[in-house]
Amino acid sequence: MTSNGRAVFHTLDPELSCRLRELSRTRRSTLFMTLLAGYAAMLHRITGQTDIVVGTPFSDRPERAEHVLGFFVNTLALRFDLSGDPAFTALLDRVRSVALDAYDHARVPFEKVVRELAPVRAVDRTPVFQAFAEFQRAEPFRFDLPGIEAIPLDVGPDKALTDLTVYFTDQPQGIRCHLEYNTDLFDQHTVEGFFTTFRT
């Protein structure tokens, strides 16, 4: 395995994005949990596996570090059970439960989790998970200089840290999905198909 990567970018239309936000509210989950359930369902459909593990970052600045500069982010490994072909709302409830439990233990360093699990290590595989998901809320883009107009551009990476990573950005015009993939494993046509499965 190498870290050669590319990305595809899509935006879920505003109507679907609105319906996903509403579903999240009615199921007492976050929008990220709802999108994560869709990602887990997609991974299940394309792999045939019922035991899905997805990595995700968790930002948590301890109170004792209030005046310390630094990047306080831990990686969580979320393990989802898709056995029994659950309906999406049942899967969302499972994802919500797993995520909330993981958040309760978010201060356990990922390195300690890996050490305790002691997985068989291989240079061609990341430990514990090969799929990753991240969520963020869109911040207004501001870059003001006299006489200069700046606009953000999507620039695909040339590196992939996992087999498949999805970055969700909640923005007014719809939920933006940025799928980063390892080009030694997938081609763009295949990943576009993954996105179609996810949207469905």
TORPA-4810 file (N, C-alpha, C, O; in nm, 3 decimals):
<nodes>
NODE_1_0.084_-0.119_0.000_0.000_0.000_0.000_0.088_0.124_0.000_0.189_0.130_0.070_M
NODE_2_0.048_0.220_-0.079_0.114_0.350_-0.077_0.014_0.452_-0.024_-0.098_0.416_0.011_T
NODE_3_0.054_0.577_-0.019_-0.038_0.682_0.023_-0.077_0.769_-0.096_-0.113_0.885_-0.077_S
NODE_4_-0.071_0.715_-0.217_-0.113_0.790_-0.336_-0.263_0.813_-0.329_-0.340_0.720_-0.305_N
NODE_5_-0.304_0.937_-0.350_-0.446_0.966_-0.335_-0.499_1.071_-0.430_-0.424_1.148_-0.490_G
NODE_6_-0.630_1.071_-0.440_-0.704_1.173_-0.513_-0.835_1.194_-0.440_-0.864_1.127_-0.341_R
NODE_7_-0.915_1.288_-0.488_-1.043_1.315_-0.423_-1.149_1.347_-0.527_-1.119_1.395_-0.636_A
NODE_8_-1.273_1.319_-0.490_-1.389_1.365_-0.567_-1.474_1.450_-0.474_-1.476_1.428_-0.353_V
NODE_9_-1.543_1.546_-0.532_-1.621_1.641_-0.453_-1.765_1.640_-0.503_-1.790_1.645_-0.624_F
NODE_10_-1.860_1.634_-0.409_-2.002_1.642_-0.443_-2.073_1.719_-0.333_-2.023_1.730_-0.221_H
NODE_11_-2.188_1.773_-0.365_-2.271_1.840_-0.266_-2.410_1.781_-0.272_-2.471_1.774_-0.379_T
NODE_12_-2.460_1.738_-0.157_-2.598_1.690_-0.150_-2.689_1.810_-0.168_-2.665_1.916_-0.110_L
NODE_13_-2.794_1.795_-0.248_-2.879_1.910_-0.279_-2.945_1.965_-0.152_-2.958_1.893_-0.054_D
NODE_14_-2.986_2.093_-0.154_-3.041_2.156_-0.034_-3.162_2.083_0.024_-3.176_2.076_0.146_P
NODE_15_-3.250_2.029_-0.063_-3.369_1.959_-0.012_-3.330_1.833_0.066_-3.379_1.810_0.176_E
NODE_16_-3.241_1.753_0.009_-3.195_1.632_0.079_-3.121_1.669_0.206_-3.139_1.605_0.309_L
NODE_17_-3.038_1.772_0.200_-2.964_1.817_0.319_-3.059_1.859_0.429_-3.037_1.828_0.546_S
NODE_18_-3.164_1.930_0.392_-3.266_1.973_0.490_-3.335_1.852_0.552_-3.358_1.849_0.673_C
NODE_19_-3.369_1.754_0.469_-3.435_1.633_0.521_-3.343_1.555_0.615_-3.390_1.498_0.713_R
NODE_20_-3.214_1.552_0.586_-3.118_1.484_0.674_-3.107_1.557_0.808_-3.097_1.494_0.913_L
NODE_21_-3.107_1.691_0.805_-3.103_1.768_0.930_-3.229_1.740_1.014_-3.221_1.725_1.136_R
NODE_22_-3.343_1.734_0.946_-3.469_1.707_1.017_-3.470_1.566_1.074_-3.513_1.546_1.188_E
NODE_23_-3.423_1.467_0.998_-3.414_1.330_1.048_-3.325_1.325_1.172_-3.357_1.256_1.269_L
NODE_24_-3.215_1.397_1.168_-3.125_1.401_1.283_-3.197_1.454_1.406_-3.182_1.399_1.516_S
NODE_25_-3.274_1.561_1.388_-3.348_1.617_1.503_-3.450_1.518_1.558_-3.460_1.500_1.679_R
NODE_26_-3.525_1.456_1.469_-3.632_1.366_1.516_-3.576_1.239_1.581_-3.642_1.179_1.665_T
NODE_27_-3.455_1.197_1.542_-3.394_1.076_1.599_-3.298_1.110_1.715_-3.226_1.023_1.763_R
NODE_28_-3.297_1.236_1.757_-3.213_1.282_1.868_-3.065_1.251_1.843_-2.993_1.208_1.933_R
NODE_29_-3.024_1.273_1.720_-2.884_1.251_1.684_-2.829_1.380_1.623_-2.904_1.474_1.595_S
NODE_30_-2.699_1.382_1.602_-2.640_1.496_1.533_-2.642_1.468_1.383_-2.661_1.354_1.339_T
NODE_31_-2.622_1.572_1.306_-2.614_1.554_1.160_-2.496_1.463_1.126_-2.505_1.382_1.035_L
NODE_32_-2.386_1.477_1.199_-2.271_1.390_1.174_-2.308_1.243_1.196_-2.267_1.158_1.117_F
NODE_33_-2.383_1.213_1.301_-2.423_1.075_1.326_-2.507_1.021_1.210_-2.492_0.905_1.170_M
NODE_34_-2.595_1.104_1.158_-2.679_1.062_1.046_-2.595_1.035_0.921_-2.615_0.935_0.853_T
NODE_35_-2.502_1.125_0.892_-2.414_1.106_0.777_-2.322_0.986_0.798_-2.293_0.913_0.703_L
NODE_36_-2.278_0.965_0.921_-2.193_0.851_0.954_-2.269_0.719_0.936_-2.212_0.620_0.891_L
NODE_37_-2.396_0.719_0.969_-2.479_0.600_0.946_-2.488_0.570_0.797_-2.482_0.455_0.755_A
NODE_38_-2.503_0.675_0.716_-2.505_0.657_0.571_-2.372_0.605_0.518_-2.368_0.522_0.427_G
NODE_39_-2.262_0.654_0.575_-2.128_0.610_0.534_-2.108_0.464_0.572_-2.055_0.386_0.493_Y
NODE_40_-2.150_0.427_0.693_-2.139_0.286_0.737_-2.224_0.196_0.647_-2.180_0.087_0.610_A
NODE_41_-2.344_0.241_0.612_-2.430_0.163_0.523_-2.364_0.147_0.386_-2.370_0.039_0.326_A
NODE_42_-2.303_0.253_0.336_-2.232_0.246_0.208_-2.117_0.145_0.216_-2.100_0.062_0.127_M
NODE_43_-2.037_0.153_0.323_-1.925_0.060_0.339_-1.975_-0.084_0.347_-1.912_-0.175_0.293_L
NODE_44_-2.087_-0.104_0.415_-2.147_-0.237_0.423_-2.188_-0.287_0.284_-2.163_-0.402_0.248_H
NODE_45_-2.252_-0.199_0.207_-2.300_-0.239_0.074_-2.185_-0.273_-0.021_-2.195_-0.367_-0.100_R
NODE_46_-2.075_-0.198_-0.013_-1.967_-0.221_-0.110_-1.870_-0.329_-0.065_-1.795_-0.383_-0.147_I
NODE_47_-1.869_-0.363_0.066_-1.776_-0.466_0.113_-1.845_-0.597_0.149_-1.781_-0.703_0.149_T
NODE_48_-1.975_-0.592_0.179_-2.045_-0.711_0.226_-2.017_-0.743_0.371_-2.065_-0.844_0.422_G
NODE_49_-1.940_-0.658_0.439_-1.905_-0.681_0.580_-2.013_-0.623_0.671_-2.074_-0.521_0.640_Q
NODE_50_-2.037_-0.690_0.784_-2.134_-0.640_0.881_-2.066_-0.576_1.002_-2.132_-0.514_1.085_T
NODE_51_-1.935_-0.591_1.012_-1.856_-0.533_1.121_-1.771_-0.422_1.060_-1.668_-0.448_0.999_D
NODE_52_-1.815_-0.299_1.078_-1.751_-0.184_1.013_-1.688_-0.094_1.119_-1.754_-0.058_1.217_I
NODE_53_-1.562_-0.059_1.100_-1.492_0.032_1.191_-1.451_0.156_1.113_-1.387_0.146_1.009_V
NODE_54_-1.489_0.273_1.165_-1.459_0.400_1.101_-1.385_0.487_1.202_-1.427_0.500_1.316_V
NODE_55_-1.276_0.545_1.158_-1.203_0.639_1.243_-1.260_0.778_1.226_-1.311_0.813_1.120_G
NODE_56_-1.251_0.859_1.333_-1.296_0.997_1.326_-1.220_1.080_1.427_-1.184_1.030_1.534_T
NODE_57_-1.194_1.206_1.396_-1.126_1.291_1.494_-1.224_1.342_1.598_-1.342_1.359_1.570_P
NODE_58_-1.173_1.365_1.719_-1.257_1.421_1.825_-1.176_1.531_1.892_-1.069_1.506_1.947_F
NODE_59_-1.229_1.651_1.887_-1.161_1.766_1.946_-1.207_1.785_2.089_-1.327_1.794_2.117_S
NODE_60_-1.110_1.790_2.180_-1.145_1.804_2.321_-1.030_1.872_2.394_-0.924_1.812_2.412_D
NODE_61_-1.050_1.995_2.435_-0.948_2.068_2.510_-0.980_2.053_2.659_-1.080_2.108_2.706_R
NODE_62_-0.896_1.980_2.733_-0.922_1.964_2.877_-0.920_2.098_2.948_-0.848_2.190_2.909_P
NODE_63_-1.000_2.108_3.054_-1.005_2.233_3.130_-0.867_2.273_3.181_-0.833_2.392_3.183_E
NODE_64_-0.787_2.175_3.223_-0.655_2.207_3.277_-0.561_2.262_3.171_-0.455_2.316_3.203_R
NODE_65_-0.599_2.250_3.043_-0.515_2.300_2.934_-0.572_2.428_2.874_-0.540_2.464_2.761_A
NODE_66_-0.655_2.496_2.950_-0.725_2.614_2.901_-0.630_2.721_2.847_-0.661_2.789_2.750_E
NODE_67_-0.513_2.736_2.910_-0.419_2.840_2.869_-0.300_2.784_2.792_-0.197_2.851_2.781_H
NODE_68_-0.314_2.664_2.739_-0.206_2.600_2.665_-0.236_2.605_2.516_-0.347_2.572_2.472_V
NODE_69_-0.138_2.647_2.438_-0.154_2.643_2.293_-0.134_2.501_2.246_-0.049_2.428_2.298_L
NODE_70_-0.211_2.460_2.147_-0.190_2.326_2.094_-0.314_2.272_2.027_-0.423_2.330_2.034_G
NODE_71_-0.295_2.161_1.961_-0.399_2.095_1.883_-0.445_1.974_1.961_-0.380_1.870_1.959_F
NODE_72_-0.558_1.986_2.031_-0.608_1.880_2.117_-0.712_1.797_2.043_-0.833_1.817_2.059_F
NODE_73_-0.665_1.704_1.962_-0.754_1.617_1.886_-0.709_1.473_1.905_-0.591_1.442_1.896_V
NODE_74_-0.805_1.387_1.932_-0.779_1.244_1.946_-0.853_1.173_1.833_-0.951_1.225_1.780_N
NODE_75_-0.807_1.056_1.798_-0.877_0.975_1.697_-0.961_0.870_1.769_-0.912_0.800_1.858_T
NODE_76_-1.087_0.860_1.729_-1.176_0.758_1.783_-1.200_0.651_1.677_-1.214_0.682_1.558_L
NODE_77_-1.205_0.527_1.720_-1.240_0.417_1.631_-1.383_0.375_1.666_-1.407_0.322_1.775_A
NODE_78_-1.476_0.397_1.575_-1.618_0.367_1.599_-1.652_0.237_1.528_-1.639_0.225_1.406_L
NODE_79_-1.697_0.139_1.605_-1.726_0.005_1.549_-1.877_-0.014_1.541_-1.947_-0.008_1.641_R
NODE_80_-1.924_-0.037_1.419_-2.068_-0.048_1.394_-2.105_-0.190_1.354_-2.035_-0.255_1.277_F
NODE_81_-2.217_-0.236_1.409_-2.271_-0.368_1.379_-2.386_-0.351_1.280_-2.490_-0.293_1.313_D
NODE_82_-2.367_-0.400_1.159_-2.471_-0.391_1.057_-2.536_-0.525_1.030_-2.598_-0.545_0.925_L
NODE_83_-2.523_-0.618_1.124_-2.585_-0.749_1.105_-2.737_-0.737_1.107_-2.793_-0.646_1.169_S
NODE_84_-2.802_-0.829_1.041_-2.948_-0.830_1.038_-3.008_-0.733_0.939_-3.129_-0.715_0.937_G
NODE_85_-2.924_-0.670_0.855_-2.972_-0.575_0.755_-3.071_-0.474_0.815_-3.187_-0.470_0.774_D
NODE_86_-3.025_-0.392_0.912_-3.116_-0.301_0.980_-3.171_-0.193_0.888_-3.106_-0.150_0.792_P
NODE_87_-3.293_-0.150_0.919_-3.349_-0.033_0.852_-3.260_0.086_0.887_-3.188_0.083_0.987_A
NODE_88_-3.265_0.192_0.805_-3.173_0.303_0.828_-3.194_0.367_0.965_-3.097_0.404_1.031_F
NODE_89_-3.318_0.382_1.009_-3.340_0.445_1.141_-3.284_0.358_1.253_-3.233_0.410_1.352_T
NODE_90_-3.292_0.225_1.238_-3.234_0.135_1.338_-3.082_0.147_1.336_-3.019_0.146_1.442_A
NODE_91_-3.023_0.156_1.216_-2.879_0.175_1.205_-2.838_0.308_1.267_-2.737_0.315_1.337_L
NODE_92_-2.915_0.413_1.242_-2.884_0.543_1.300_-2.885_0.536_1.453_-2.800_0.596_1.518_L
NODE_93_-2.981_0.463_1.509_-2.985_0.447_1.655_-2.860_0.374_1.705_-2.806_0.408_1.810_D
NODE_94_-2.814_0.274_1.629_-2.692_0.201_1.667_-2.571_0.294_1.659_-2.487_0.295_1.749_R
NODE_95_-2.562_0.371_1.552_-2.450_0.464_1.534_-2.450_0.568_1.646_-2.345_0.600_1.702_V
NODE_96_-2.567_0.620_1.678_-2.578_0.719_1.787_-2.526_0.661_1.917_-2.451_0.727_1.989_R
NODE_97_-2.567_0.540_1.950_-2.525_0.475_2.073_-2.374_0.454_2.078_-2.309_0.482_2.179_S
NODE_98_-2.317_0.404_1.967_-2.172_0.382_1.959_-2.097_0.514_1.972_-1.999_0.523_2.045_V
NODE_99_-2.144_0.616_1.901_-2.076_0.746_1.904_-2.080_0.808_2.043_-1.978_0.856_2.092_A
NODE_100_-2.195_0.806_2.108_-2.206_0.864_2.242_-2.117_0.791_2.342_-2.055_0.853_2.428_L
NODE_101_-2.110_0.659_2.329_-2.022_0.582_2.417_-1.876_0.619_2.391_-1.798_0.634_2.485_D
NODE_102_-1.840_0.632_2.265_-1.702_0.669_2.230_-1.669_0.809_2.282_-1.558_0.833_2.329_A
NODE_103_-1.764_0.903_2.273_-1.740_1.039_2.322_-1.715_1.039_2.472_-1.636_1.118_2.523_Y
NODE_104_-1.784_0.948_2.544_-1.762_0.937_2.689_-1.620_0.894_2.722_-1.571_0.921_2.832_D
NODE_105_-1.554_0.826_2.629_-1.419_0.775_2.652_-1.318_0.840_2.558_-1.212_0.783_2.530_H
NODE_106_-1.350_0.959_2.510_-1.269_1.024_2.407_-1.131_1.065_2.453_-1.043_1.091_2.371_A
NODE_107_-1.109_1.071_2.583_-0.976_1.113_2.631_-0.876_0.997_2.638_-0.759_1.018_2.669_R
NODE_108_-0.922_0.876_2.609_-0.828_0.764_2.602_-0.751_0.779_2.471_-0.812_0.775_2.364_V
NODE_109_-0.619_0.796_2.477_-0.542_0.817_2.354_-0.556_0.699_2.257_-0.557_0.583_2.299_P
NODE_110_-0.568_0.731_2.129_-0.581_0.628_2.027_-0.463_0.531_2.031_-0.481_0.411_2.010_F
NODE_111_-0.344_0.582_2.059_-0.226_0.496_2.067_-0.245_0.390_2.176_-0.200_0.276_2.160_E
NODE_112_-0.310_0.426_2.286_-0.334_0.330_2.393_-0.435_0.223_2.348_-0.420_0.105_2.379_K
NODE_113_-0.537_0.266_2.274_-0.636_0.171_2.221_-0.566_0.069_2.130_-0.591_-0.051_2.141_V
NODE_114_-0.479_0.118_2.041_-0.407_0.027_1.951_-0.319_-0.068_2.031_-0.313_-0.187_2.002_V
NODE_115_-0.251_-0.014_2.131_-0.164_-0.098_2.213_-0.244_-0.207_2.285_-0.200_-0.321_2.292_R
NODE_116_-0.360_-0.171_2.339_-0.444_-0.268_2.411_-0.504_-0.372_2.318_-0.512_-0.490_2.353_E
NODE_117_-0.547_-0.329_2.199_-0.605_-0.424_2.103_-0.500_-0.516_2.043_-0.528_-0.630_2.006_L
NODE_118_-0.377_-0.465_2.035_-0.264_-0.540_1.979_-0.300_-0.609_1.847_-0.284_-0.730_1.834_A
NODE_119_-0.348_-0.531_1.748_-0.381_-0.594_1.620_-0.253_-0.642_1.551_-0.144_-0.592_1.578_P
NODE_120_-0.269_-0.738_1.462_-0.156_-0.780_1.380_-0.119_-0.661_1.293_-0.200_-0.613_1.214_V
NODE_121_0.004_-0.615_1.308_0.047_-0.495_1.236_0.108_-0.533_1.102_0.180_-0.633_1.090_R
NODE_122_0.078_-0.453_1.002_0.134_-0.473_0.869_0.165_-0.336_0.810_0.092_-0.240_0.833_A
NODE_123_0.273_-0.329_0.736_0.313_-0.199_0.680_0.216_-0.151_0.572_0.215_-0.033_0.538_V
NODE_124_0.135_-0.242_0.518_0.043_-0.203_0.412_-0.098_-0.175_0.462_-0.191_-0.171_0.382_D
NODE_125_-0.115_-0.155_0.592_-0.249_-0.138_0.646_-0.243_-0.050_0.770_-0.156_-0.069_0.855_R
NODE_126_-0.332_0.046_0.782_-0.339_0.125_0.903_-0.403_0.039_1.013_-0.489_-0.043_0.983_T
NODE_127_-0.361_0.057_1.138_-0.418_-0.027_1.244_-0.562_0.012_1.275_-0.597_0.130_1.272_P
NODE_128_-0.644_-0.085_1.304_-0.782_-0.073_1.354_-0.885_-0.036_1.247_-0.989_-0.101_1.240_V
NODE_129_-0.860_0.064_1.164_-0.958_0.103_1.062_-0.888_0.144_0.933_-0.773_0.187_0.934_F
NODE_130_-0.961_0.129_0.822_-0.912_0.175_0.693_-1.006_0.277_0.629_-0.983_0.323_0.517_Q
NODE_131_-1.110_0.313_0.701_-1.204_0.416_0.655_-1.211_0.524_0.761_-1.200_0.496_0.880_A
NODE_132_-1.228_0.648_0.718_-1.225_0.762_0.809_-1.336_0.858_0.770_-1.373_0.866_0.653_F
NODE_133_-1.388_0.931_0.867_-1.492_1.032_0.840_-1.470_1.152_0.930_-1.433_1.138_1.047_A
NODE_134_-1.493_1.269_0.875_-1.477_1.394_0.951_-1.591_1.487_0.915_-1.638_1.489_0.801_E
NODE_135_-1.636_1.565_1.013_-1.748_1.658_0.993_-1.707_1.796_1.039_-1.640_1.811_1.141_F
NODE_136_-1.747_1.897_0.963_-1.726_2.035_1.008_-1.837_2.124_0.956_-1.901_2.095_0.855_Q
NODE_137_-1.858_2.230_1.028_-1.955_2.330_0.983_-1.881_2.433_0.899_-1.769_2.472_0.932_R
NODE_138_-1.942_2.476_0.792_-1.877_2.572_0.703_-1.868_2.707_0.771_-1.965_2.758_0.827_A
NODE_139_-1.751_2.763_0.764_-1.730_2.899_0.812_-1.727_2.989_0.689_-1.675_2.951_0.585_E
NODE_140_-1.783_3.109_0.701_-1.778_3.200_0.585_-1.633_3.226_0.544_-1.547_3.252_0.628_P
NODE_141_-1.607_3.219_0.414_-1.472_3.243_0.364_-1.448_3.393_0.357_-1.522_3.465_0.291_F
NODE_142_-1.345_3.438_0.427_-1.312_3.580_0.427_-1.162_3.595_0.404_-1.080_3.538_0.477_R
NODE_143_-1.129_3.671_0.304_-0.989_3.703_0.277_-0.991_3.839_0.211_-1.007_3.850_0.089_F
NODE_144_-0.976_3.942_0.289_-0.991_4.079_0.240_-0.856_4.149_0.229_-0.788_4.173_0.329_D
NODE_145_-0.819_4.182_0.106_-0.702_4.264_0.081_-0.742_4.368_-0.024_-0.815_4.335_-0.117_L
NODE_146_-0.696_4.490_-0.010_-0.734_4.594_-0.107_-0.696_4.554_-0.250_-0.581_4.522_-0.280_P
NODE_147_-0.795_4.557_-0.337_-0.771_4.530_-0.478_-0.756_4.383_-0.514_-0.724_4.351_-0.629_G
NODE_148_-0.777_4.294_-0.418_-0.761_4.151_-0.445_-0.890_4.079_-0.412_-0.945_4.095_-0.302_I
NODE_149_-0.939_4.000_-0.505_-1.056_3.916_-0.482_-1.009_3.772_-0.470_-0.936_3.724_-0.556_E
NODE_150_-1.049_3.704_-0.365_-1.008_3.565_-0.344_-1.131_3.477_-0.330_-1.229_3.515_-0.266_A
NODE_151_-1.126_3.359_-0.392_-1.232_3.260_-0.379_-1.167_3.126_-0.346_-1.057_3.097_-0.394_I
NODE_152_-1.235_3.044_-0.266_-1.177_2.912_-0.236_-1.192_2.817_-0.355_-1.290_2.824_-0.428_P
NODE_153_-1.096_2.730_-0.373_-1.100_2.629_-0.479_-1.082_2.492_-0.417_-1.008_2.476_-0.319_L
NODE_154_-1.150_2.393_-0.474_-1.127_2.255_-0.432_-0.997_2.207_-0.495_-0.982_2.207_-0.617_D
NODE_155_-0.905_2.167_-0.410_-0.778_2.114_-0.458_-0.766_1.973_-0.404_-0.754_1.954_-0.283_V
NODE_156_-0.769_1.875_-0.491_-0.760_1.737_-0.448_-0.623_1.705_-0.393_-0.523_1.759_-0.441_G
NODE_157_-0.616_1.618_-0.295_-0.486_1.581_-0.239_-0.414_1.483_-0.331_-0.476_1.420_-0.417_P
NODE_158_-0.286_1.472_-0.311_-0.213_1.367_-0.382_-0.172_1.259_-0.284_-0.092_1.171_-0.317_D
NODE_159_-0.227_1.266_-0.163_-0.199_1.166_-0.059_-0.332_1.118_-0.001_-0.430_1.192_0.005_K
NODE_160_-0.333_0.992_0.040_-0.450_0.935_0.108_-0.399_0.864_0.233_-0.320_0.770_0.223_A
NODE_161_-0.443_0.909_0.349_-0.395_0.851_0.474_-0.464_0.719_0.508_-0.410_0.638_0.582_L
NODE_162_-0.584_0.698_0.453_-0.655_0.571_0.469_-0.706_0.527_0.332_-0.691_0.600_0.233_T
NODE_163_-0.765_0.409_0.326_-0.818_0.361_0.199_-0.925_0.456_0.145_-0.927_0.488_0.026_D
NODE_164_-1.013_0.501_0.235_-1.125_0.587_0.194_-1.160_0.680_0.309_-1.185_0.635_0.421_L
NODE_165_-1.160_0.809_0.281_-1.194_0.910_0.381_-1.302_1.000_0.323_-1.296_1.037_0.206_T
NODE_166_-1.400_1.034_0.406_-1.501_1.131_0.363_-1.500_1.248_0.461_-1.501_1.230_0.583_V
NODE_167_-1.499_1.368_0.404_-1.507_1.492_0.482_-1.643_1.553_0.451_-1.672_1.585_0.336_Y
NODE_168_-1.725_1.570_0.553_-1.857_1.632_0.537_-1.848_1.776_0.585_-1.793_1.803_0.691_F
NODE_169_-1.902_1.869_0.506_-1.908_2.008_0.547_-2.053_2.054_0.535_-2.110_2.052_0.427_T
NODE_170_-2.110_2.095_0.648_-2.248_2.145_0.648_-2.246_2.291_0.607_-2.191_2.376_0.678_D
NODE_171_-2.306_2.320_0.495_-2.310_2.457_0.445_-2.450_2.489_0.395_-2.526_2.397_0.363_Q
NODE_172_-2.486_2.617_0.387_-2.623_2.654_0.350_-2.671_2.597_0.217_-2.789_2.563_0.204_P
NODE_173_-2.583_2.585_0.118_-2.625_2.536_-0.014_-2.630_2.384_-0.023_-2.655_2.330_-0.130_Q
NODE_174_-2.606_2.315_0.087_-2.613_2.169_0.091_-2.490_2.111_0.158_-2.390_2.180_0.177_G
NODE_175_-2.498_1.986_0.194_-2.387_1.920_0.262_-2.283_1.879_0.158_-2.312_1.804_0.065_I
NODE_176_-2.163_1.929_0.177_-2.053_1.902_0.085_-1.983_1.774_0.127_-1.952_1.756_0.245_R
NODE_177_-1.957_1.686_0.032_-1.890_1.559_0.058_-1.762_1.553_-0.025_-1.765_1.564_-0.147_C
NODE_178_-1.653_1.537_0.043_-1.521_1.531_-0.020_-1.469_1.391_0.010_-1.433_1.361_0.124_H
NODE_179_-1.465_1.306_-0.091_-1.418_1.168_-0.075_-1.275_1.156_-0.123_-1.245_1.177_-0.241_L
NODE_180_-1.187_1.124_-0.030_-1.045_1.106_-0.061_-1.018_0.956_-0.066_-1.062_0.882_0.023_E
NODE_181_-0.947_0.910_-0.167_-0.930_0.766_-0.185_-0.788_0.732_-0.226_-0.717_0.814_-0.285_Y
NODE_182_-0.748_0.611_-0.195_-0.617_0.560_-0.234_-0.624_0.514_-0.379_-0.703_0.426_-0.412_N
NODE_183_-0.542_0.573_-0.464_-0.549_0.543_-0.608_-0.489_0.408_-0.643_-0.506_0.361_-0.756_T
NODE_184_-0.419_0.345_-0.550_-0.371_0.210_-0.576_-0.479_0.106_-0.550_-0.464_-0.011_-0.587_D
NODE_185_-0.588_0.148_-0.488_-0.700_0.058_-0.459_-0.823_0.087_-0.544_-0.893_-0.005_-0.585_L
NODE_186_-0.848_0.214_-0.570_-0.971_0.255_-0.639_-0.939_0.350_-0.753_-0.839_0.422_-0.750_F
NODE_187_-1.027_0.349_-0.854_-1.018_0.453_-0.957_-1.134_0.551_-0.936_-1.225_0.525_-0.857_D
NODE_188_-1.130_0.662_-1.007_-1.230_0.766_-0.987_-1.371_0.717_-1.017_-1.465_0.750_-0.945_Q
NODE_189_-1.388_0.638_-1.121_-1.520_0.586_-1.158_-1.580_0.504_-1.043_-1.699_0.516_-1.013_H
NODE_190_-1.497_0.421_-0.980_-1.544_0.339_-0.867_-1.587_0.427_-0.751_-1.692_0.403_-0.690_T
NODE_191_-1.508_0.529_-0.719_-1.539_0.617_-0.606_-1.664_0.699_-0.636_-1.743_0.726_-0.545_V
NODE_192_-1.682_0.740_-0.761_-1.808_0.809_-0.798_-1.926_0.716_-0.771_-2.031_0.761_-0.725_E
NODE_193_-1.910_0.587_-0.799_-2.015_0.490_-0.769_-2.039_0.478_-0.619_-2.153_0.461_-0.576_G
NODE_194_-1.931_0.486_-0.538_-1.947_0.484_-0.392_-2.035_0.601_-0.349_-2.124_0.585_-0.264_F
NODE_195_-2.010_0.718_-0.408_-2.089_0.835_-0.369_-2.236_0.816_-0.406_-2.325_0.853_-0.329_F
NODE_196_-2.262_0.758_-0.523_-2.400_0.730_-0.562_-2.467_0.639_-0.462_-2.582_0.660_-0.424_T
NODE_197_-2.394_0.536_-0.417_-2.446_0.444_-0.315_-2.473_0.519_-0.185_-2.577_0.499_-0.123_T
NODE_198_-2.382_0.605_-0.145_-2.398_0.683_-0.023_-2.522_0.772_-0.032_-2.604_0.774_0.061_F
NODE_199_-2.537_0.844_-0.141_-2.650_0.935_-0.157_-2.782_0.858_-0.153_-2.881_0.905_-0.096_R
NODE_200_-2.785_0.740_-0.214_-2.905_0.656_-0.213_-2.940_0.614_-0.072_-3.039_0.543_-0.051_T
</nodes>
